[in-house]
Amino acid sequence: MPDTAKLEPVLRRMAWLEAQAARLEAASAVKRLQRAFGYYLDAAQWDEAAGLFAEDAIIEMGLDGVYCGQARIRQYLHALGGGRAGLRHGEIHEWFQLQPVIHVAPDALTAKARWRTFLIAGQLGERALWGEGPYEVEYVRQAGVWRIAKLHWYQTIIVPYEGGWLRNKDATGGVFVSRQLPPDRPPSESYETWPGVYTPPFHYESPVTALREPQGTAAAQSLGRSMDALEQRLRRLHDIAQIENLISAYGYDLDKQRWDALAALFAEDATMEISQRGIYVGRASIRRALELFGPQGVEQGHLHNHQQLQPVIHVSPDGKRAWARSRAFGQLGVYQGGGIWHGGVYENEFVQEAGIWKFKTDHVYTTYFALYDEGWMNGPRSTAKASEKIPPDRPPSVVYESFPDIYIPPFHYAHPVTGQPSLAAGAAARSSAAMDDIASLPPALRAVSDRISSTARAVERLEDEQAIENLQRSYGYFVDKALWRETANLFAQDGTLEIGGRGVFSGRERVFDYLKWLEPNGLTRGKLFDHMQLQPIVTVATDGRSARGRWRFFAQVGEHRQSGLWGLGTYENEYVKESGVWKLKTLHSYFRMYTPYADGWGKTALPNTRPEKSLPPDRPPTVVHDQYPSPYIPPYHYGNPVTGAVSDAPAASGSDRD
């Protein structure tokens, strides 16, 4: 039997591993909680949303003031909905929950996070509004369940769709219901909404925190390799979480033109390449280049929103380098001046220095720039070129033009299912570590081995969630560029696809048939097909062999000089793990709204799609429903993250196919 001196370091190291796993699990739970909050707001399910808060929680939205306690929060949310739950016919109320920067306390009992909301609201025939702003949220774990303890939404802008931020001041001034429902306390901060500018305080000083080294060394050689393998897997998950925080923090600093803070996110010898402006080499040169976008600190009447979305992250086996593909979605402009939409794709490299992840290569490939009023149908602008005022250190690494031209940025990773390179993809590190056989351990160490096994199962579920998120996000990147074979290969051999109301297509080849039917020639000049994959809530089965996921999609599609459409909706998907690889088993896309760009959702609503005679489905739609202006809510695969109650979302009604 091992003596106490040998066993104590093992126990210390095991405690550290368990603590790291608990913090990663906490971050996953916090994401699930906040994203569920957004889905409940979408559907005006105020009681479900209020049920996510602790009994003594507080909420502060815009400049309405502070409401204290779950009962008052419920009262406040109902007041936001005009005193009724559920959406009216023709009402839309989408509250995207995006771009988290999460920090969990060392004891894994509290957490803080910065999020971004992107708001689409309106009533058909009456009004249409855009909105945006960050949250600062605090969470608490009570009786093993994570709850919202404090939610503070800082309103940046809510403006009418027509004219947008170019011609309109904020439509609400940050006040919604406080005149009718007085708050318990006045607003904790005073600021001016658009065209005023305000930088909400950050709960963090640095976007990342170094991973602490475990104390002590492994005793008992029979457990050492198992602990080493588990620690490596935990580090990889921790690295991915740090890098996602880094990417999100980059966007928040870019929003407010915090150039000194933004430049500090880069390694000393890093490079930055924005569109066709050329390459800036070194942190000092990057800081100089940031002045291309305005002076330090966002100016009054200037909007510089840069949403950082849909990251697909891979870490090298040695944990020293990493790569990420992510999406840029921006709203830029000057009040009473000019307004611009921006979309693009990042392919970035990161390096770990002294335990801190930093940008090594920042490269954004512009998909489109478009004037606000004309959109991508009539208003695309050419790609930004090198500046004479602040010239680059090197010319662009690749020459291309943005929409209406087509360019596919190379992928840093191989196909998530087939493992084949995707358009000059680099080799994505995919490692797994088998745990040692511990059946022959002495009795005194079996308790430790049991703890290793338990922690390993928790880590595996987190790895599964990460793999599924990468899978679905890759689906979006492939669909963007009409890479139909790559998209179809994300499905299991017997997978199914059901998009809108066109029916069910069964089997990988039939999935391919449907996708190719959408754009037989792939993405050609003048076509835009962006499909963002956002706000995941992933539930992995206990046996780790299947999973379900709820996602949001936001689409910008059209053809230059011919059409331009907005689209958004919800996925409820199923996934299956085959030979250690996650694949799409069932993709079901419920359309929420499609509308012509020029009109917006305040004026025009297109009907849901139907089965096509030119491509009949293998089975009819599993559910027949209308999209906007109908208030149909797709069923949830999960219960309320706090109460466990299953939502009573209404069934489909008022079909346009009667």
N, C-alpha and C positions, 0 to 999 in steps of 0.2 A: 504494500500500500504506500503511495507517495506521501512524503512528509509535508507538513503545513508550509514550510518554506518554499517548496516547489509548487504547491497548489495555489498559493496566494497570487502570484503573478498571472496565472491562468485565469483566476476569477476576476482580477482587475481588468484584464484584457477583454474577457467576455462581457463584463459590465459596460465597457466602452462600446463594444460592438452593438450591444442591445440598445444603448442610448442613441447611437447614430441611426439605427434602424427605426427607433421610435420617433426621432425628429423627421426622418424622411416620410414615415407614415403620417405624421401630423401635417406636413406640408401637403401631402396628397389629399388628406381629409379636408383641409382648409380650402383647397381648390374646388373640391366637390361641393362644399357648402356654399361658397360664393357663386359658383356657376349655377347651382340650383336656385339661389336667390334671383338671379337674372331670368331664368326660365319661368319662375312664378310671377315675376313682374310682367313679363311678356303677356301672360294669360290673365292678368288682373286677378290672380289668386292670392288675395291679400292675407287671408288667414294662414295659408301655407307659408307665405313669406315671413309673416310675423312669428310663426312657430320655429323659425331658425334662430331666433334671438334668445339670449339668456333672460331670466326673469327680471334682472336689474339692469338690462342693457339700455343703451341710449342710441338715438338716431338723430342725425342732423343732415338735412338735404338742402343744398343751396343756402339761402339766407332765411329759411323758414323758422330757424331757431331750433332748440334742443327739446326733444320729447323723451321722457324718462320712464323706463319700465316697459315690459312686453305688452301690457294692456294698452298703454298710451301709443306704443308703436303700431299696434294693430289698428287703433283708432285713427292714427295719422295716415296709414296706408289706405284705409278705406276712404278717408277724405280725399286722398289723391285720385281715387277712382270715382269721385263724385257721389260717394255714399252707397255704391253698389259694387258687388263682385262680378267678375266675368266681363268679357268684352261685348260691346254692342255690335250689331251688324254694321259693317263699314268702318269700324274702329281698328286702329293699329297702334301697338304700344310695345315696341321692341327695345329691350335694354340689354345690349351686348355687355358681357363681362370679360374684359380682355387684359392682356399684358401684365400678369402678376409679378411683383417683386415681394417674395415671402421670406420672413425671418422667424424662425421658431426658437423659443427660449431654450436654454440648455436642459431644463427639466421637462420639456415637451408638454407643459401644461398651459402655456399661453403662446400667442403668436401675433405678429403684426404683418400687414401687407398693404402694398399700394396696388391699386387696380385702375383700369380705365373703363369708363362706360362710353358706348357709342349709341346714341338714342335715335330711333326713327319713330315718329308719332304722327297721328292725324286722324281725320274722319273723312271718308270719301264724300266729295262734293262740297266740303266745307274748308278743310285746312290740311296742311302738311308741314311738318317741322323736322329739322335736324337738331341734334344736341350732342354735346361732348363734355367730358370732364373727368378728373381723377377722383378715386376714393382713397382715403386712409382708413383702414379697418383694423380693429383689434378683436382677437378671438380668445376664447377660454375653453378649456376642457373640463367638463363637469360630469361626474359619474360615468366617465369613459366616453362621453359624447362631446364633440366639438360644437360650439355655439358662437354666434356673433355677440360680442360684448359691447362694441362701439363701432358704429358705422357713420362716417362723415363723408358726404359727397360734396366736392367743390365744383360748382358750376362754372365751366369756361364759356359755354355758348349754347343757346337755343334760339334758332332763327327760322323764319319761314323758308320753305323750300324754294319758292320763287324769289330769285335774287340772292338767296343764301346769305353768307357772311359778307359778300361784296357790297350789298345795298342796305342790309337791315341791321339795326341794333338788336340786342338780345330781346326776345319777345316777352320774357317774364321778369327780368331783373332779379332772378333768383328767388322770387316769392311765389308760392303755389297755393297753400291752404291756410297759412298762419293767421290771416285776417278773420277767417271763419272759425278756425280751431287754434286758439292761442297756445303758444308753446309753454313748456314748464320753465324754460330759461331762454333768454335772448340768444341770438347767434354768438358763437364763441369767437368768431372773427368777422371783420367787416372788409368787404372788397367790392370792386365794381366788375360786373360781368361785361361781356363783349359790347362795344369795342375796347373796354378797359382790359387791362392785363393784370394778372396776379399769379404768383408762384406759391402754391400751397406748400406748407412745410413738409419735409420728408421725414419719415420715421427712422431713416437710416442715414449714416454718414458715408458709408462705402457700400456699393452694391453687393459686395461679397465679403465673406468672413472665412479666413483660412481654416481648413480642416485640421483639428488638433491631432497630434500624434498620440497613439495609445500609450498609456503608462506601463512600464514594465516590459518584460520579454516573455515569450511563450515557454512555459515549462511543459513537461510531459510531451515527448516527441510525437506520440500517437495522436495528439490533438493539434499539434502545431500546424500541420499542413491544412487541416480543415479550417482552422481559424484564419490562416493566410488567404485561403481561397475566398472565404466569406468577407474578409476585410477588403480584398481587391474589388469584389462586387459592390460592396457598400461605397467604396471610394468612387467607383465609376458613376453610381447613382448620385452621389453627392456632387461630383464634378458637373454632371448634367444639370442639376438644380442650380448650381452656382452660375453656370454659363447662361441658363435661361434668365436668371436674375440680371446678369450683366447685359444681355441683349435688351431686356425690358428697360433697365435703367438708362441705357443709351438713348432710347426713345424719349424718356421723360426729360433728360437733359437737353436733347435736341429741340423738343417742344418750346422750352423756355430760353433757348439760346444761352445755356449755362456752359460757355465754351471752356472755361478752365476745368470745370468738373468733367466735361465730356473728354477733353484731351487726356485727363488723368486716367481714363479707362484704357489707354493704349500703352503697349510696351514701348520702350525707348526707341527701338529700331522698327516700329510698325510702319505700315503703309495704309493710305486711304485713297480709294479710287471711286469717285462718285460720277456715275453716268459716263460721259465722254470728256470730262474736265481734265483728265490726266491723272497721274499718280503723284501723291505727296509723300515724301519719305522721311520718317522720323517724327517723333512726338512734337518737336518744335515746329516743323513744317506743317504738320496736321493742324496744330493750333492756329498757325497763320492762315491756313486754307479755310478754316471755319468762318473767318470774317467775310468770306464770299456770300454768306447767307445772312449777313447783318451783323451789327455790333453785339458785344456781350450784353445779355439781358434783352428779352423781347420788348419791343417798343409798343407804346400805346397805339391801338388800332391795327396791329399786325397779328396775323394768325399764322402759326408755324407748327401745326400738329403733324407728328410723325408716329403713326401707330406701328409697333413692331409685333408681328403676328406669325403664327404657324411654324414654329421652329422645329427643324429636324436636325438633331445633334448627335454627333459621333465623337467618341474620345479614343485616342490612341491607346494601344495596349499598355504602354509605360505610363500613361496618365499625364504626360507632359504637353501634349498638343491635342487640339480638338478642331472640329469643323462644324459649321452650321449653315443650313439653307433656311432662310426665313423670308418673310414677306413685309414689304413696306407699303403702307396705305396712308396717304397724306392729304391734308386740306391746308392750302397755303393762300395767303392773300393779304390785302390791305383794304381796310374799310373805305368805301367810296372810291376805291382804286381798281384793283384787279383781283380775281379769285381763280384758283387753279386746283384741279384734282391731280393727284400723283399716285401712280402704282409702280411697284418694282419688286425685284427679287435680290436678296443678299446671298452671296456665297462668301462666307467669312472664315478666317482661321484664327485660332486662339492659342495662347501659350500660357503655361502655368509658371509663375516666378515666385519663389519663396511662399508657395502655397496659395497664391492669389492668381486667379485667371484674368487675363488681359487680352485685348484685341491685338492680334499680330497682323492681320490683313483685313481691312474693311473695304468690301467691293460691292456696290449696289448697281445692278443692271436695271436701267429704267425700262419699264414696260410701256408706260404712256405718261405724258403730261397733257392735260386738257383744260381749256377755259371752262369756268364754272357754268355759265349759261348755256353753252353749246354742247358741252359734254364730249364724249369720245366719238360721237357720230360726226359732228361738224367742227369740233374745236381742238383737234390734236395739235400740239406744238412740237417742233423739232427737239431733238435731244440736246441738252446743254453741252457746250463745247468749252475748251480751255480758256481761261481768263488771261487777259493781257495785264490786268491790274495786279493779280496775285498768281503768277504763272506756276504751273506744276514743275516738279523736279524731273519727271519723265512723261513721255506721251502715253496715251491709253494703251493698255495691254491688248485690247481687242477693239476693232472698229466696227460699229453697227449703228443702225438707226432704230428708234423706238416706233411705236404705233403711228401710222398705219403699216410700217414695216414690221417684219417678224424676226425675232431673234430668240433662241432658246439658250439661256445660260447653262453651261455644263454643270452636271451634278457632281458633288464631291463623293457621293456614295453609290454603291451598287444597288440594283433593284432589291427591295426589301423581301421579296419572295423567291425570285429566281436566282438572285445573286449575280446576275449578269450586269456588266457595265451599262450605265444609262447615259448616253451622249457624253462620252469622255469622262465618265465617272472615275474617281479614284477608288482605291480599295477601302471599303468601310470595314473598320475593325468590328468583328462580331466574335466575342469570346464567351466561353462558358467554363465554369470550373466545377468538376464533380467533387462532392464531399467524400472524404475517406470512409472506409468501412470501420465502424467503431464498435462493432458487436463484441470484439474481444477485449475491450477496455476493462481495467480493474473497476470494481464497484464504486470506489470513491470518485472516479472521474465520469461515471455514467450520467450523473446529474448535469455536469457541464456539457457532455455530449448532447443531452436532451435539449439544453438551452441553445446550443449551436443549431440543432435541427429546427427548432421553433423559429429562431431568428432567420435561418436560411429560407424557410417557407415564406416568411414575411417579405424578405428581400426578393424572392422569386415573383411574388405578386406585384411588387413595385416594378420589377423588370418587365413583367408582362404588360402592365399599364403603359410603360414607356415604349415598348415595341408596338403596341396597338396604336398609340398616338402617332408614332412615326409612320406606320402603315397608312392611316387615314390621311395624314397630312401629305404624304407622298401621292395619294390618290388625287388630292387637289392640285398638286404641281403637275402631274401628268395630264389631268383634264385641261388645265390652263392652256397647254400647248398641243392639245388634240393628239397626244401620244396614245393612241387607242390600244395598241398591242400591250404596251407597258401597263396601261390601266387594267385591262382585262386579266393580265397575269397576276394581279394582286388578289384575285379571287381563287377560292378553292375550286377544284375541278367540277364539283356539283353546286357551286355557289349560285346565288340568284341576285338579280338586279330589278328594282322597281322604282322608277323615277316619275314623280308626278302621278298622272292618271293613265299612263300608257300601258299598264299591265306588267306582268311578271315575266322576265326572261330567265330561263333556267339553264345552267351550265355555262362554263367559261366561254365556250365558243359562241353561244347565243348572246352572252354579255358583250362580246366583241362585235357581233353583228349589229347590235343596237347602237353601240358607241360609234361605230364606223358610219352608220346611217345618219348620225347627227351632222357629221362633216366628212363626207367620203374622201376628200382630198387632204384631210388634215388641216392644220392651221395655215392659211394662205394670207398673202398681203391684204391688209384692210380688215381682217377679222380679229375681234377681241373676244376672249372666252374665259376671263378670270373667274375662278371658283374658290373663294376662301373657305378654309375648314377651321372652325372656331369653336371655343367654349366646350371642350369635351368633358363628359361625365362617363367614365369607364367602370364597368362592374365585371370583375373576373370571377368565374365560378370557383367554388371551393376546390375542385379537383384540378384547376389550372388548365383545363383542356378547352374551355369555351369562354366566351365573354360577350357582353353587350355594351353598346355605347350610344349615348345621345350626343349629337353634334349640331352646330349651327352652320349653315352655309350662307355666304353673301356673294352674289354674282354680279358681274358687270360684263355684259355681252353685247354684241352688235357687229355691224359692218359699216365701214367708213362711208359717209354720205348716203347711207341707205337706212340704217336702223340703229337704235341704241336702247338697251333695256336695263332696268334694275331688277334684281331678283333676290329673294331670300327665303329660307325655309329651314326645316329641321330634319335630321337623320335620326332614325332609330335602327341601328345596325347590329348584326351578330357576327362574331368572329370565331374561328376555330384554330387550334394549334395542332399542326401536323408535322411530325418529325422535328419538333422543336422550333418550327417557324409559324408565326401567326399569319392567317389569311382571312380575307373577307368571305364570310359564309352567306350573309344576307345584307344587301345594301338597300335600304328603303328610304327614299327621299320624299318627304311630305312638303310640297310647295306651300309657302305662306303667302307670297305676293310676287307678282311680276307686273311691271308697269313701264310704259315708254319713258325714256329719260326726260324728254321735253315736258311731259305732263306731270310726272311724279304721282305718288299715291294719293294725293289730294284730289286729283281730277279723273284718273283712269285706272281701272283694274282689269287685267286680262283674265279670262276664265282658265280653269285648270285644263291641262292637256287630257286627251282621250286616246284610246287605242287607235293606232294608225293602220289604214288598209294596206299601205305600202310595206308595212313591217308588223304583221300581226303578232301579238305576244303569245307565249306558251300557255299562260293562264291569265284570266281577267284580273283587274286590280283587286287586291285583298281588302281594300276599303274604298268606298266611293265617297268623296268629299269635295266641297268647294274650297278654293283658296280665297284670299282677300277679295271682296269685302266680307266673306264669311268668317266668323270667329272660331273656326275649328281648331282644336288643340290636339296634336298627336299624342297618343297615350305614352305615359312614362314607363320605362322598364324598371324603375327603382321607386322605393318609397321615400318619403320626406327624410332627409339626412339626419334630422334631430328626432322627430316624433315617430318615424317609421310608418306613418299613415300613407296609404296609397291614394293618390290624387283622384278626385272624381271628375276628371276632365270630361266634358260632354262628348257624346258620340256624334258622328257625322250626321248632318241634317241639311235639308234644303238643297239636295244635289242638283247640279246643273245638267245632269244627264237623265232626269226623269222624263 
